[in-house]
Amino acid sequence: VLRAAQELGYRMTPREASALPSFNTAQGERNLIVYLADEISTSPHPVVSIDGARDAAFANGRMLAVYSTHGNAEIEARVLDATLGNPNVLGVIYATVFTRRVTL
């Protein structure tokens, strides 16, 4: 990919190390926040919420993983089953655009 980009005339500008977030990666350090959303493309509100969560996570040396489930309870359960077994998970943000009863 890099060779093809170079052949096409693209130039890579290296980022300064200080411009990149520094994630807590110490052994046993929980640094991953799972963001579970029913919808992210129905309106601008979910994206703004995700941006805020990402900014706060990065500012605190954490990473944010976003999963959109379209409000499907089976997909939500599968995502939680797959992610909660990860020892790096610090917590879960559950966001829903639609007002509805939720059982986790």
N, CA, C and O atoms as a GROMACS GRO file, in nm:
protein
  416
    1VAL      N    1   0.083  -0.118   0.000
    1VAL     CA    2   0.000   0.000   0.000
    1VAL      C    3   0.088   0.125   0.000
    1VAL      O    4   0.063   0.219  -0.075
    2LEU      N    5   0.191   0.124   0.085
    2LEU     CA    6   0.278   0.241   0.092
    2LEU      C    7   0.350   0.265  -0.041
    2LEU      O    8   0.366   0.379  -0.084
    3ARG      N    9   0.394   0.156  -0.104
    3ARG     CA   10   0.464   0.171  -0.232
    3ARG      C   11   0.369   0.227  -0.338
    3ARG      O   12   0.407   0.316  -0.414
    4ALA      N   13   0.246   0.177  -0.343
    4ALA     CA   14   0.148   0.227  -0.439
    4ALA      C   15   0.117   0.374  -0.414
    4ALA      O   16   0.106   0.453  -0.508
    5ALA      N   17   0.104   0.412  -0.288
    5ALA     CA   18   0.078   0.552  -0.254
    5ALA      C   19   0.194   0.639  -0.299
    5ALA      O   20   0.173   0.748  -0.352
    6GLN      N   21   0.316   0.591  -0.277
    6GLN     CA   22   0.434   0.667  -0.318
    6GLN      C   23   0.438   0.682  -0.470
    6GLN      O   24   0.471   0.790  -0.521
    7GLU      N   25   0.406   0.574  -0.542
    7GLU     CA   26   0.405   0.579  -0.689
    7GLU      C   27   0.300   0.677  -0.741
    7GLU      O   28   0.317   0.737  -0.847
    8LEU      N   29   0.192   0.694  -0.666
    8LEU     CA   30   0.086   0.788  -0.705
    8LEU      C   31   0.118   0.932  -0.663
    8LEU      O   32   0.043   1.024  -0.696
    9GLY      N   33   0.228   0.950  -0.591
    9GLY     CA   34   0.270   1.084  -0.553
    9GLY      C   35   0.224   1.130  -0.416
    9GLY      O   36   0.244   1.246  -0.380
   10TYR      N   37   0.162   1.041  -0.339
   10TYR     CA   38   0.122   1.079  -0.204
   10TYR      C   39   0.245   1.089  -0.116
   10TYR      O   40   0.338   1.010  -0.129
   11ARG      N   41   0.245   1.186  -0.028
   11ARG     CA   42   0.357   1.203   0.064
   11ARG      C   43   0.307   1.185   0.206
   11ARG      O   44   0.203   1.239   0.245
   12MET      N   45   0.382   1.109   0.282
   12MET     CA   46   0.348   1.086   0.422
   12MET      C   47   0.413   1.195   0.506
   12MET      O   48   0.533   1.221   0.492
   13THR      N   49   0.335   1.258   0.591
   13THR     CA   50   0.388   1.357   0.684
   13THR      C   51   0.389   1.292   0.821
   13THR      O   52   0.284   1.266   0.879
   14PRO      N   53   0.508   1.266   0.875
   14PRO     CA   54   0.513   1.200   1.007
   14PRO      C   55   0.452   1.288   1.115
   14PRO      O   56   0.472   1.409   1.117
   15ARG      N   57   0.376   1.225   1.203
   15ARG     CA   58   0.318   1.296   1.316
   15ARG      C   59   0.420   1.304   1.428
   15ARG      O   60   0.504   1.216   1.445
   16GLU      N   61   0.409   1.411   1.503
   16GLU     CA   62   0.493   1.421   1.622
   16GLU      C   63   0.437   1.328   1.727
   16GLU      O   64   0.316   1.313   1.740
   17ALA      N   65   0.524   1.265   1.802
   17ALA     CA   66   0.481   1.170   1.904
   17ALA      C   67   0.386   1.235   2.004
   17ALA      O   68   0.294   1.169   2.053
   18SER      N   69   0.407   1.362   2.035
   18SER     CA   70   0.322   1.428   2.134
   18SER      C   71   0.181   1.453   2.081
   18SER      O   72   0.090   1.478   2.159
   19ALA      N   73   0.161   1.446   1.947
   19ALA     CA   74   0.029   1.469   1.890
   19ALA      C   75  -0.060   1.346   1.904
   19ALA      O   76  -0.182   1.356   1.889
   20LEU      N   77  -0.001   1.232   1.932
   20LEU     CA   78  -0.077   1.109   1.945
   20LEU      C   79  -0.114   1.084   2.090
   20LEU      O   80  -0.035   1.114   2.180
   21PRO      N   81  -0.235   1.029   2.115
   21PRO     CA   82  -0.270   1.000   2.254
   21PRO      C   83  -0.180   0.892   2.311
   21PRO      O   84  -0.139   0.800   2.239
   22SER      N   85  -0.151   0.902   2.438
   22SER     CA   86  -0.070   0.802   2.507
   22SER      C   87  -0.165   0.714   2.587
   22SER      O   88  -0.225   0.759   2.684
   23PHE      N   89  -0.179   0.588   2.545
   23PHE     CA   90  -0.273   0.498   2.611
   23PHE      C   91  -0.204   0.422   2.723
   23PHE      O   92  -0.088   0.382   2.710
   24ASN      N   93  -0.276   0.405   2.832
   24ASN     CA   94  -0.224   0.326   2.944
   24ASN      C   95  -0.217   0.180   2.900
   24ASN      O   96  -0.320   0.118   2.876
   25THR      N   97  -0.097   0.128   2.889
   25THR     CA   98  -0.081  -0.010   2.843
   25THR      C   99  -0.005  -0.094   2.944
   25THR      O  100   0.045  -0.202   2.910
   26ALA      N  101   0.004  -0.047   3.066
   26ALA     CA  102   0.074  -0.124   3.169
   26ALA      C  103   0.004  -0.258   3.189
   26ALA      O  104  -0.117  -0.270   3.171
   27GLN      N  105   0.082  -0.358   3.227
   27GLN     CA  106   0.027  -0.491   3.249
   27GLN      C  107  -0.089  -0.484   3.349
   27GLN      O  108  -0.073  -0.431   3.459
   28GLY      N  109  -0.204  -0.536   3.310
   28GLY     CA  110  -0.319  -0.537   3.398
   28GLY      C  111  -0.397  -0.406   3.401
   28GLY      O  112  -0.498  -0.397   3.472
   29GLU      N  113  -0.353  -0.306   3.327
   29GLU     CA  114  -0.421  -0.176   3.325
   29GLU      C  115  -0.546  -0.185   3.238
   29GLU      O  116  -0.538  -0.226   3.122
   30ARG      N  117  -0.658  -0.149   3.292
   30ARG     CA  118  -0.782  -0.147   3.214
   30ARG      C  119  -0.787  -0.016   3.137
   30ARG      O  120  -0.789   0.092   3.196
   31ASN      N  121  -0.790  -0.025   3.004
   31ASN     CA  122  -0.781   0.096   2.924
   31ASN      C  123  -0.883   0.102   2.810
   31ASN      O  124  -0.874   0.191   2.725
   32LEU      N  125  -0.978   0.011   2.806
   32LEU     CA  126  -1.073   0.005   2.695
   32LEU      C  127  -1.214   0.030   2.745
   32LEU      O  128  -1.262  -0.037   2.837
   33ILE      N  129  -1.281   0.127   2.684
   33ILE     CA  130  -1.420   0.157   2.716
   33ILE      C  131  -1.504   0.111   2.597
   33ILE      O  132  -1.479   0.150   2.483
   34VAL      N  133  -1.603   0.027   2.624
   34VAL     CA  134  -1.693  -0.023   2.520
   34VAL      C  135  -1.813   0.072   2.513
   34VAL      O  136  -1.878   0.097   2.614
   35TYR      N  137  -1.841   0.123   2.394
   35TYR     CA  138  -1.955   0.212   2.372
   35TYR      C  139  -2.054   0.136   2.286
   35TYR      O  140  -2.029   0.112   2.168
   36LEU      N  141  -2.165   0.098   2.344
   36LEU     CA  142  -2.268   0.020   2.277
   36LEU      C  143  -2.383   0.113   2.242
   36LEU      O  144  -2.446   0.170   2.331
   37ALA      N  145  -2.412   0.130   2.113
   37ALA     CA  146  -2.516   0.222   2.068
   37ALA      C  147  -2.616   0.148   1.981
   37ALA      O  148  -2.579   0.062   1.900
   38ASP      N  149  -2.744   0.181   1.998
   38ASP     CA  150  -2.843   0.116   1.914
   38ASP      C  151  -2.838   0.171   1.771
   38ASP      O  152  -2.853   0.095   1.676
   39GLU      N  153  -2.817   0.300   1.756
   39GLU     CA  154  -2.807   0.362   1.624
   39GLU      C  155  -2.703   0.474   1.629
   39GLU      O  156  -2.691   0.543   1.731
   40ILE      N  157  -2.630   0.492   1.521
   40ILE     CA  158  -2.537   0.605   1.515
   40ILE      C  159  -2.561   0.692   1.393
   40ILE      O  160  -2.501   0.799   1.380
   41SER      N  161  -2.647   0.647   1.301
   41SER     CA  162  -2.665   0.723   1.178
   41SER      C  163  -2.805   0.782   1.162
   41SER      O  164  -2.837   0.834   1.055
   42THR      N  165  -2.888   0.774   1.265
   42THR     CA  166  -3.024   0.825   1.253
   42THR      C  167  -3.033   0.976   1.268
   42THR      O  168  -3.126   1.038   1.216
   43SER      N  169  -2.938   1.035   1.337
   43SER     CA  170  -2.934   1.180   1.358
   43SER      C  171  -2.792   1.216   1.399
   43SER      O  172  -2.711   1.128   1.424
   44PRO      N  173  -2.761   1.345   1.406
   44PRO     CA  174  -2.625   1.384   1.446
   44PRO      C  175  -2.596   1.363   1.595
   44PRO      O  176  -2.479   1.363   1.635
   45HIS      N  177  -2.698   1.344   1.676
   45HIS     CA  178  -2.678   1.336   1.821
   45HIS      C  179  -2.590   1.219   1.865
   45HIS      O  180  -2.502   1.240   1.948
   46PRO      N  181  -2.609   1.098   1.814
   46PRO     CA  182  -2.522   0.988   1.858
   46PRO      C  183  -2.375   1.014   1.825
   46PRO      O  184  -2.287   0.980   1.904
   47VAL      N  185  -2.348   1.072   1.710
   47VAL     CA  186  -2.209   1.096   1.670
   47VAL      C  187  -2.144   1.198   1.763
   47VAL      O  188  -2.027   1.184   1.800
   48VAL      N  189  -2.219   1.301   1.801
   48VAL     CA  190  -2.166   1.401   1.894
   48VAL      C  191  -2.136   1.336   2.029
   48VAL      O  192  -2.034   1.367   2.092
   49SER      N  193  -2.223   1.248   2.073
   49SER     CA  194  -2.202   1.176   2.199
   49SER      C  195  -2.077   1.087   2.191
   49SER      O  196  -1.998   1.082   2.285
   50ILE      N  197  -2.061   1.018   2.080
   50ILE     CA  198  -1.943   0.933   2.061
   50ILE      C  199  -1.817   1.018   2.058
   50ILE      O  200  -1.716   0.981   2.118
   51ASP      N  201  -1.822   1.131   1.988
   51ASP     CA  202  -1.706   1.221   1.985
   51ASP      C  203  -1.666   1.265   2.125
   51ASP      O  204  -1.547   1.267   2.158
   52GLY      N  205  -1.764   1.300   2.207
   52GLY     CA  206  -1.735   1.343   2.344
   52GLY      C  207  -1.676   1.230   2.427
   52GLY      O  208  -1.581   1.252   2.502
   53ALA      N  209  -1.731   1.110   2.412
   53ALA     CA  210  -1.678   0.995   2.486
   53ALA      C  211  -1.536   0.963   2.441
   53ALA      O  212  -1.450   0.932   2.523
   54ARG      N  213  -1.512   0.971   2.310
   54ARG     CA  214  -1.378   0.945   2.258
   54ARG      C  215  -1.278   1.047   2.310
   54ARG      O  216  -1.169   1.012   2.354
   55ASP      N  217  -1.316   1.175   2.304
   55ASP     CA  218  -1.226   1.280   2.351
   55ASP      C  219  -1.192   1.262   2.499
   55ASP      O  220  -1.077   1.277   2.539
   56ALA      N  221  -1.294   1.231   2.580
   56ALA     CA  222  -1.270   1.211   2.723
   56ALA      C  223  -1.184   1.087   2.747
   56ALA      O  224  -1.095   1.088   2.832
   57ALA      N  225  -1.210   0.981   2.671
   57ALA     CA  226  -1.129   0.860   2.686
   57ALA      C  227  -0.984   0.889   2.650
   57ALA      O  228  -0.894   0.856   2.728
   58PHE      N  229  -0.960   0.950   2.535
   58PHE     CA  230  -0.823   0.978   2.491
   58PHE      C  231  -0.752   1.071   2.589
   58PHE      O  232  -0.633   1.053   2.617
   59ALA      N  233  -0.824   1.170   2.642
   59ALA     CA  234  -0.764   1.264   2.737
   59ALA      C  235  -0.719   1.195   2.865
   59ALA      O  236  -0.633   1.245   2.937
   60ASN      N  237  -0.777   1.079   2.892
   60ASN     CA  238  -0.743   1.004   3.013
   60ASN      C  239  -0.665   0.877   2.984
   60ASN      O  240  -0.658   0.786   3.067
   61GLY      N  241  -0.606   0.870   2.864
   61GLY     CA  242  -0.522   0.756   2.829
   61GLY      C  243  -0.599   0.628   2.807
   61GLY      O  244  -0.545   0.519   2.826
   62ARG      N  245  -0.725   0.640   2.767
   62ARG     CA  246  -0.809   0.523   2.743
   62ARG      C  247  -0.847   0.517   2.595
   62ARG      O  248  -0.836   0.617   2.523
   63MET      N  249  -0.893   0.401   2.551
   63MET     CA  250  -0.941   0.384   2.414
   63MET      C  251  -1.091   0.359   2.418
   63MET      O  252  -1.144   0.311   2.518
   64LEU      N  253  -1.158   0.392   2.308
   64LEU     CA  254  -1.302   0.374   2.298
   64LEU      C  255  -1.331   0.283   2.180
   64LEU      O  256  -1.285   0.308   2.069
   65ALA      N  257  -1.406   0.176   2.203
   65ALA     CA  258  -1.450   0.086   2.096
   65ALA      C  259  -1.601   0.102   2.082
   65ALA      O  260  -1.675   0.083   2.178
   66VAL      N  261  -1.647   0.138   1.962
   66VAL     CA  262  -1.789   0.167   1.938
   66VAL      C  263  -1.852   0.054   1.859
   66VAL      O  264  -1.798   0.008   1.759
   67TYR      N  265  -1.968   0.009   1.907
   67TYR     CA  266  -2.044  -0.097   1.841
   67TYR      C  267  -2.186  -0.047   1.819
   67TYR      O  268  -2.252  -0.005   1.914
   68SER      N  269  -2.233  -0.052   1.695
   68SER     CA  270  -2.370  -0.014   1.663
   68SER      C  271  -2.450  -0.142   1.641
   68SER      O  272  -2.412  -0.227   1.561
   69THR      N  273  -2.562  -0.155   1.712
   69THR     CA  274  -2.637  -0.282   1.711
   69THR      C  275  -2.774  -0.272   1.646
   69THR      O  276  -2.844  -0.373   1.635
   70HIS      N  277  -2.815  -0.155   1.603
   70HIS     CA  278  -2.948  -0.132   1.545
   70HIS      C  279  -3.060  -0.173   1.640
   70HIS      O  280  -3.169  -0.208   1.596
   71GLY      N  281  -3.032  -0.169   1.770
   71GLY     CA  282  -3.133  -0.202   1.870
   71GLY      C  283  -3.167  -0.349   1.877
   71GLY      O  284  -3.268  -0.386   1.937
   72ASN      N  285  -3.085  -0.434   1.818
   72ASN     CA  286  -3.109  -0.577   1.816
   72ASN      C  287  -3.052  -0.638   1.944
   72ASN      O  288  -2.931  -0.639   1.965
   73ALA      N  289  -3.140  -0.689   2.030
   73ALA     CA  290  -3.099  -0.742   2.161
   73ALA      C  291  -3.000  -0.858   2.147
   73ALA      O  292  -2.911  -0.873   2.230
   74GLU      N  293  -3.016  -0.940   2.044
   74GLU     CA  294  -2.924  -1.053   2.025
   74GLU      C  295  -2.783  -1.003   1.991
   74GLU      O  296  -2.684  -1.055   2.042
   75ILE      N  297  -2.775  -0.902   1.905
   75ILE     CA  298  -2.644  -0.845   1.871
   75ILE      C  299  -2.582  -0.779   1.994
   75ILE      O  300  -2.463  -0.792   2.019
   76GLU      N  301  -2.664  -0.707   2.072
   76GLU     CA  302  -2.614  -0.643   2.194
   76GLU      C  303  -2.555  -0.748   2.288
   76GLU      O  304  -2.447  -0.728   2.343
   77ALA      N  305  -2.625  -0.859   2.306
   77ALA     CA  306  -2.577  -0.965   2.394
   77ALA      C  307  -2.447  -1.025   2.341
   77ALA      O  308  -2.356  -1.053   2.419
   78ARG      N  309  -2.438  -1.044   2.210
   78ARG     CA  310  -2.315  -1.100   2.151
   78ARG      C  311  -2.197  -1.006   2.169
   78ARG      O  312  -2.086  -1.050   2.200
   79VAL      N  313  -2.221  -0.876   2.148
   79VAL     CA  314  -2.113  -0.779   2.166
   79VAL      C  315  -2.066  -0.780   2.310
   79VAL      O  316  -1.946  -0.782   2.337
   80LEU      N  317  -2.160  -0.778   2.404
   80LEU     CA  318  -2.122  -0.779   2.545
   80LEU      C  319  -2.050  -0.908   2.582
   80LEU      O  320  -1.951  -0.904   2.656
   81ASP      N  321  -2.098  -1.022   2.533
   81ASP     CA  322  -2.029  -1.149   2.560
   81ASP      C  323  -1.886  -1.147   2.507
   81ASP      O  324  -1.794  -1.195   2.573
   82ALA      N  325  -1.868  -1.091   2.388
   82ALA     CA  326  -1.736  -1.089   2.325
   82ALA      C  327  -1.642  -0.990   2.391
   82ALA      O  328  -1.521  -1.014   2.397
   83THR      N  329  -1.694  -0.878   2.440
   83THR     CA  330  -1.605  -0.774   2.491
   83THR      C  331  -1.582  -0.782   2.642
   83THR      O  332  -1.473  -0.749   2.689
   84LEU      N  333  -1.681  -0.824   2.718
   84LEU     CA  334  -1.665  -0.823   2.863
   84LEU      C  335  -1.565  -0.926   2.913
   84LEU      O  336  -1.519  -0.918   3.027
   85GLY      N  337  -1.531  -1.023   2.830
   85GLY     CA  338  -1.428  -1.120   2.867
   85GLY      C  339  -1.288  -1.064   2.852
   85GLY      O  340  -1.191  -1.127   2.895
   86ASN      N  341  -1.276  -0.947   2.791
   86ASN     CA  342  -1.146  -0.884   2.771
   86ASN      C  343  -1.102  -0.820   2.902
   86ASN      O  344  -1.172  -0.732   2.954
   87PRO      N  345  -0.988  -0.860   2.956
   87PRO     CA  346  -0.944  -0.804   3.085
   87PRO      C  347  -0.908  -0.657   3.079
   87PRO      O  348  -0.890  -0.594   3.183
   88ASN      N  349  -0.896  -0.599   2.959
   88ASN     CA  350  -0.864  -0.457   2.946
   88ASN      C  351  -0.986  -0.367   2.953
   88ASN      O  352  -0.973  -0.245   2.957
   89VAL      N  353  -1.107  -0.426   2.954
   89VAL     CA  354  -1.229  -0.345   2.954
   89VAL      C  355  -1.245  -0.276   3.089
   89VAL      O  356  -1.249  -0.341   3.194
   90LEU      N  357  -1.254  -0.145   3.083
   90LEU     CA  358  -1.273  -0.063   3.202
   90LEU      C  359  -1.422  -0.047   3.234
   90LEU      O  360  -1.461  -0.047   3.350
   91GLY      N  361  -1.503  -0.035   3.129
   91GLY     CA  362  -1.646  -0.017   3.150
   91GLY      C  363  -1.721  -0.013   3.019
   91GLY      O  364  -1.662  -0.022   2.912
   92VAL      N  365  -1.853   0.001   3.030
   92VAL     CA  366  -1.942   0.002   2.914
   92VAL      C  367  -2.031   0.126   2.921
   92VAL      O  368  -2.088   0.158   3.025
   93ILE      N  369  -2.041   0.194   2.808
   93ILE     CA  370  -2.139   0.301   2.792
   93ILE      C  371  -2.249   0.244   2.704
   93ILE      O  372  -2.222   0.199   2.593
   94TYR      N  373  -2.372   0.246   2.754
   94TYR     CA  374  -2.485   0.196   2.677
   94TYR      C  375  -2.570   0.316   2.638
   94TYR      O  376  -2.628   0.382   2.724
   95ALA      N  377  -2.578   0.343   2.508
   95ALA     CA  378  -2.652   0.460   2.460
   95ALA      C  379  -2.764   0.416   2.368
   95ALA      O  380  -2.744   0.334   2.278
   96THR      N  381  -2.881   0.472   2.390
   96THR     CA  382  -2.994   0.440   2.303
   96THR      C  383  -3.059   0.570   2.256
   96THR      O  384  -3.084   0.660   2.335
   97VAL      N  385  -3.086   0.577   2.127
   97VAL     CA  386  -3.150   0.694   2.068
   97VAL      C  387  -3.300   0.688   2.094
   97VAL      O  388  -3.365   0.790   2.116
   98PHE      N  389  -3.354   0.568   2.090
   98PHE     CA  390  -3.498   0.550   2.104
   98PHE      C  391  -3.534   0.520   2.249
   98PHE      O  392  -3.463   0.446   2.317
   99THR      N  393  -3.643   0.578   2.296
   99THR     CA  394  -3.689   0.550   2.432
   99THR      C  395  -3.752   0.412   2.432
   99THR      O  396  -3.851   0.387   2.364
  100ARG      N  397  -3.694   0.323   2.511
  100ARG     CA  398  -3.744   0.186   2.518
  100ARG      C  399  -3.690   0.120   2.643
  100ARG      O  400  -3.590   0.164   2.700
  101ARG      N  401  -3.757   0.015   2.686
  101ARG     CA  402  -3.712  -0.061   2.803
  101ARG      C  403  -3.596  -0.150   2.759
  101ARG      O  404  -3.602  -0.215   2.655
  102VAL      N  405  -3.490  -0.151   2.839
  102VAL     CA  406  -3.371  -0.228   2.807
  102VAL      C  407  -3.337  -0.319   2.924
  102VAL      O  408  -3.342  -0.277   3.039
  103THR      N  409  -3.304  -0.443   2.894
  103THR     CA  410  -3.258  -0.537   2.995
  103THR      C  411  -3.123  -0.590   2.951
  103THR      O  412  -3.109  -0.643   2.841
  104LEU      N  413  -3.024  -0.575   3.038
  104LEU     CA  414  -2.891  -0.626   3.006
  104LEU      C  415  -2.857  -0.743   3.096
  104LEU      O  416  -2.748  -0.800   3.085
   0.00000   0.00000   0.00000
